[in-house]
Amino acid sequence: RFSKISKPTEISPESSTAWRPRIQKSPTDGPPTKTQDVFIKAITAIVLCALIVTPWIILVEHRHPGFIVTALKHDVINRAKSGLEGHSGPPGYYLLTIWGTFLPWSLLLPVSIYLAFKNRADPLRQFALAAIIGPWLMFEVIQTKLVHYMLPVYPMLALIVGDAIIGALERTHREFQRRSFHIGTAIWSIAIAIMGLAPWLFTGAVPGLERFGFENLPHSAMAAISATAIGVAALTYTLLRNGRTRRAVITMGLGLPLILTILIAWLLPHADFMRLSQEAAQVLHDDGAVRQGEAIMIDYKEPSLAFYQGGTIREERRNDYFSAVAPANWPGWFVMTEEIWNTIPADRRALLTVEASYHGLAYADGGRVVTLIIARKTPMNESATPFRD
């Protein structure tokens, strides 16, 4: 007799651990975590940068000992702590100025940054955002600020703007059709039109701005800039409002270069009120005041004057120069503002002869409107004349 053999019970591998080898996993096993991956990439980037920069640092330090330390102290630490050469600004300085410096594409920046951040999983967009946000935050924190500090960021801004434009043309997004974007376009268009009318402020016809009443203005060039700017602004708004993105982008891309061409080739060469340094330097050249120690400028801080004069004129920082310095120690020539001329004591003003005066805009000296006086020290055998036509 054979006894009945029961069927063995099937045991699944998932329900039993008796047959499995018990292996204790090490924390280092498997792929690196996200934190470890970021750390490894950061260390790799630092090492690569060091390998590239170190030979340059060694060569520079070899040629000019102490240059690296001076550069780090003056151009990095001091610029971060305070605004050097009077170039300072609050946090948000570049967030405000980017609207003008990145024209005309600043109109598309908010949408472009939003789309790049929304699709940040793409490596190229990640890189572009990192190359924009990092330097931008650094420049905002540093106390010394100039608008051109942001130039290294512009290529990446252009990349994400171009990406947003292509997406609109290929209809992968509809951000340009939103009501909020149309409102922003209207504000941008009004700003462009106002900028086109800005040259007329220099006529002095606007109440409160009479000091801008400059003479010999190129009215034809001013009218051309105004008409072009208003036309580009109106056409861009209309095209974007009607969903014609391609034509709007072409209008923006061609309109601003056209305005700049009129400005540079037509208006500026005839804008005498912006040529104070050239006019003053020409007077000094005509009278031979080009040697070292022959001329100083007071209360006029335009570096371009030294460039046009030949580089020998020096800036006098004391506004009370004529009271504090004996006439025997005066140089032969002075370039000063009318404010300084009016503060000179009468007896010492009699020792000066005004050769020329010009009224204009000192655009590199805080954008001041000044009357510039070029005067020379009167020789003892001449009688001084307050003004000479």
For each residue, the residues with C-beta under 8 A, 3 or more apart:
1:
2:
3:
4:
5:
6:
7:
8:
9:
10:
11: 15 16
12: 15 16
13: 16 19 20
14:
15: 11 12
16: 11 12 13 19 20
17: 20 22
18:
19: 13 16
20: 13 16 17
21:
22: 17
23:
24:
25: 29 30
26: 29
27:
28:
29: 25 26
30: 25
31:
32: 36 37 40
33: 36 37
34: 37 38
35: 38 39
36: 32 33 39 40
37: 32 33 34 40 41
38: 34 35 41 42
39: 35 36 42 43
40: 32 36 37 43 44
41: 37 38 44 45
42: 38 39 45 46
43: 39 40 46 47
44: 40 41 47 48
45: 41 42 48 49
46: 42 43 49 50
47: 43 44 50 51
48: 44 45 51 52
49: 45 46 52 53
50: 46 47 53 54
51: 47 48 54
52: 48 49 55 56
53: 49 50 56 57
54: 50 51 57 58
55: 52 58 59
56: 52 53 59 60
57: 53 54 60 61 68
58: 54 55 61 62
59: 55 56 62 63
60: 56 57 63 64 67 68
61: 57 58 64 65 66 67 68
62: 58 59 65
63: 59 60 67
64: 60 61 67
65: 61 62
66: 61 69 70
67: 60 61 63 64 70 71
68: 57 60 61 71 72
69: 66 72 73
70: 66 67 73 74
71: 67 68 74 75 76
72: 68 69 75 76 77
73: 69 70 76 77 78
74: 70 71 77 78 79 84
75: 71 72 78 79
76: 71 72 73 79 80
77: 72 73 74 80 81
78: 73 74 75 81 82 84
79: 74 75 76 82 84 142 143 144
80: 76 77 141 142 143 144
81: 77 78 143
82: 78 79 88 143 144
83: 86 87 88 89 143 144 145
84: 74 78 79 87 144
85: 144
86: 83
87: 83 84 144 145 146
88: 82 83 143 144 145
89: 83 93 145
90: 93
91: 140 141
92: 95 96 140
93: 89 90 96 97 140 145
94: 97 98 136 139 140 145 147 149 150
95: 92 98 140
96: 92 93 99
97: 93 94 100 101 147 150
98: 94 95 101 102 106 109 150
99: 96 102 103 106 191
100: 97 103 106
101: 97 98 106 147 150
102: 98 99 105 106 109 154 157
103: 99 100 106 192 256
104: 107 192 236 252 253 255 256
105: 102 108 109 157 158 161 252
106: 98 99 100 101 102 103 109 188
107: 104 184 185 188 236 252
108: 105 111 112 161 164 165
109: 98 102 105 106 112 113 157 161
110: 113 114 184
111: 108 114 115 164 175 176 181
112: 108 109 115 116 157 160 161 163 164
113: 109 110 116 117 129 132 160
114: 110 111 117 118 175
115: 111 112 118 119 160 163 164 167 173 175
116: 112 113 119 120 125 128 129 160 163 164
117: 113 114 120 129
118: 114 115
119: 115 116 122 125
120: 116 117 125 126 129
121: 125 126
122: 119 125 126
123: 126 127
124: 127 128 159
125: 116 119 120 121 122 128 129 160 163
126: 120 121 122 123 129 130
127: 123 124 130 131 156
128: 116 124 125 131 132 156 159 160
129: 113 116 117 120 125 126 132 133 156 160
130: 126 127 133 134
131: 127 128 134 135 153 156
132: 113 128 129 135 136 153 156 157 160
133: 129 130 136 137
134: 130 131 137 138
135: 131 132 138 139 150 152 153
136: 94 132 133 139 140 150 153
137: 133 134 140 141
138: 134 135 141 142
139: 94 135 136 142 145 149 150
140: 91 92 93 94 95 136 137
141: 80 91 137 138
142: 79 80 138 139 145
143: 79 80 81 82 83 88
144: 79 80 82 83 84 85 87 88
145: 83 87 88 89 93 94 139 142 149
146: 87 149
147: 94 97 101 150
148: 151
149: 94 139 145 146
150: 94 97 98 101 135 136 139 147 153 154
151: 148 154
152: 135 155
153: 131 132 135 136 150 156 157
154: 102 150 151 157 158
155: 152 158 159
156: 127 128 129 131 132 153 159 160
157: 102 105 109 112 132 153 154 160 161
158: 105 154 155 161 162
159: 124 128 155 156 162 163
160: 112 113 115 116 125 128 129 132 156 157 163 164
161: 105 108 109 112 157 158 164 165
162: 158 159 165 166
163: 112 115 116 125 159 160 166 167
164: 108 111 112 115 116 160 161 167 168 173 175
165: 108 161 162 168 169 245 249
166: 162 163 169 170
167: 115 163 164 170 172 173
168: 164 165 171 173 174 175 176 245
169: 165 166 245 246
170: 166 167
171: 168 174
172: 167
173: 115 164 167 168
174: 168 171 177 178
175: 111 114 115 164 168 178 181
176: 111 168 181 240 243 245
177: 174 181 243
178: 174 175 181 182
179: 182 183
180: 183 184
181: 111 175 176 177 178 184 185 240
182: 178 179 185 186 240 241
183: 179 180 186 187
184: 107 110 180 181 187 188
185: 107 181 182 188 189 236 237 240 241
186: 182 183 189 190 237
187: 183 184 190 191
188: 106 107 184 185 191 192 233 236
189: 185 186 192 193 233 234 236 237
190: 186 187 193 194 233
191: 99 187 188 194 195
192: 103 104 188 189 195 196 229 230 232 233 236
193: 189 190 196 197 229 230 233 234
194: 190 191 197 198
195: 191 192 198 229
196: 192 193 225 226 227 228 229 230 233 259
197: 193 194 200 226 229 230
198: 194 195 201
199: 202 217 221 222 225 226 267
200: 197 203 205 206 222 226
201: 198 206 209 212
202: 199 212 213 214 217 273 361
203: 200 206 212 213 214 217
204: 209 210 211 212 213 214
205: 200 213
206: 200 201 203 209 212
207: 210
208:
209: 201 204 206 212
210: 204 207 213
211: 204 369
212: 201 202 203 204 206 209 361 369
213: 202 203 204 205 210
214: 202 203 204 217 272 273 359 360 361
215: 272 273 359
216: 270 272 273
217: 199 202 203 214 222 271 273
218: 221 222 266 267 270 271
219: 222 223
220: 223 224 266
221: 199 218 224 225 262 263 266 267 270
222: 199 200 217 218 219 225 226 267
223: 219 220 226 227
224: 220 221 227 228 262 266
225: 196 199 221 222 228 229 259 262 263 267
226: 196 197 199 200 222 223 229 230
227: 196 223 224 230 231
228: 196 224 225 231 232 255 258 259 262
229: 192 193 195 196 197 225 226 232 233 259
230: 192 193 196 197 226 227 233 234
231: 227 228 234 235 255
232: 192 228 229 235 236 251 252 255 256 258 259
233: 188 189 190 192 193 196 229 230 236 237
234: 189 193 230 231 237 238
235: 231 232 238 239 248 251 255
236: 104 107 185 188 189 192 232 233 239 240 248 251 252 255
237: 185 186 189 233 234 240 241
238: 234 235 241 242
239: 235 236 242 244 245 247 248 251
240: 176 181 182 185 236 237 243 244 245 248
241: 182 185 237 238
242: 238 239
243: 176 177 240
244: 239 240 247 248
245: 165 168 169 176 239 240 248 249
246: 169 249 250
247: 239 244 250 251
248: 235 236 239 240 244 245 251 252
249: 165 245 246 252 253
250: 246 247 253 254
251: 232 235 236 239 247 248 254 255
252: 104 105 107 232 236 248 249 255 256
253: 104 249 250 256 257
254: 250 251 257 258
255: 104 228 231 232 235 236 251 252 258 259
256: 103 104 232 252 253 259 260
257: 253 254 260 261
258: 228 232 254 255 261 262
259: 196 225 228 229 232 255 256 262 263
260: 256 257 263 264
261: 257 258 264 265 266
262: 221 224 225 228 258 259 265 266 267
263: 221 225 259 260 266 267 268
264: 260 261 267 268
265: 261 262 269
266: 218 220 221 224 261 262 263 269 270
267: 199 218 221 222 225 262 263 264 270 271
268: 263 264 271 274
269: 265 266
270: 216 218 221 266 267
271: 217 218 267 268 274 275
272: 214 215 216 275 279 360
273: 202 214 215 216 217 276 359 360 361
274: 268 271 360 361 363
275: 271 272 278 279 360
276: 273 279 280 300 302 305 358 360 361 362 370 372
277: 280 281 302 304 305 307 308
278: 275 281 282 304 308
279: 272 275 276 282 283 356 358 372
280: 276 277 283 284 305 308 309 335 356 358 372 374
281: 277 278 284 285 305 308 309 310
282: 278 279 285 286 308
283: 279 280 286 287 355 356 374
284: 280 281 287 289 290 295 309 313 333 335 374
285: 281 282 288 289 290 309 310
286: 282 283
287: 283 284 333 355 376
288: 285 291
289: 284 285 294 295 309 332 333 376
290: 284 285 294 309 310 312
291: 288 294 312
292: 312
293: 312 314 331
294: 289 290 291 312 331 332 333
295: 284 289 309 312 313 314 331 332 333 334 335
296: 313 314 315 316 321 331 333 334 335
297: 300 301 302 305 313 314 315 316 334 335 336
298: 315 316 318 319 321 334 335 336 337 340
299: 319 336 337 339 340
300: 276 297 305 335 336 337 362 365 370 372
301: 297 315 362 364 365
302: 276 277 297 305 362 364 365
303: 306 307 364
304: 277 278 307 308 364
305: 276 277 280 281 297 300 302 308 309 313 335
306: 303 309 310 311 312 313 314
307: 277 303 304 311
308: 277 278 280 281 282 304 305
309: 280 281 284 285 289 290 295 305 306 312 313
310: 281 285 290 306 313
311: 306 307
312: 290 291 292 293 294 295 306 309
313: 284 295 296 297 305 306 309 310 335
314: 293 295 296 297 306
315: 296 297 298 301
316: 296 297 298 321
317:
318: 298 321 324
319: 298 299 340 343
320: 323 324 343
321: 296 298 316 318 324 325
322: 325 340 343 344 345 348 349
323: 320 344 345 348
324: 318 320 321
325: 321 322 329 330
326: 329 330
327: 330 348 351 377
328:
329: 325 326
330: 325 326 327 334 351 377
331: 293 294 295 296 334 377
332: 289 294 295 376 377
333: 284 287 289 294 295 296 374 375 376 377
334: 295 296 297 298 330 331 352 373 374 375 376 377
335: 280 284 295 296 297 298 300 305 313 372 373 374
336: 297 298 299 300 340 341 372 373 375
337: 298 299 300 340 341 370 371 372 373
338: 341 342 357 370 371 372 373
339: 299 342 343 370
340: 298 299 319 322 336 337 343 344 373
341: 336 337 338 344 349 354 373 375
342: 338 339
343: 319 320 322 339 340
344: 322 323 340 341 348 349 352
345: 322 323 348 349
346: 349 350
347: 350 351
348: 322 323 327 344 345 351 352
349: 322 341 344 345 346 352 386
350: 346 347 378 384
351: 327 330 347 348 377 378 384
352: 334 344 348 349 375 376 377 378 384
353: 375 376 377 378 382 384 385 388
354: 341 357 373 374 375 385 386 387 388
355: 283 287 374 375 376 388
356: 279 280 283 373 374
357: 338 354 371 372 373 374 387
358: 276 279 280 371 372
359: 214 215 273 369 370 371 372
360: 214 272 273 274 275 276 369 370 372
361: 202 212 214 273 274 276 367 368 369 370
362: 276 300 301 302 365 366 367 368 369 370 372
363: 274 367
364: 301 302 303 304
365: 300 301 302 362 368 370
366: 362
367: 361 362 363
368: 361 362 365
369: 211 212 359 360 361 362
370: 276 300 337 338 339 359 360 361 362 365
371: 337 338 357 358 359
372: 276 279 280 300 335 336 337 338 357 358 359 360 362
373: 334 335 336 337 338 340 341 354 356 357
374: 280 283 284 333 334 335 354 355 356 357
375: 333 334 336 341 352 353 354 355
376: 287 289 332 333 334 352 353 355
377: 327 330 331 332 333 334 351 352 353
378: 350 351 352 353 382 383 384
379: 382
380:
381:
382: 353 378 379
383: 378
384: 350 351 352 353 378
385: 353 354 388
386: 349 354
387: 354 357
388: 353 354 355 385
389:
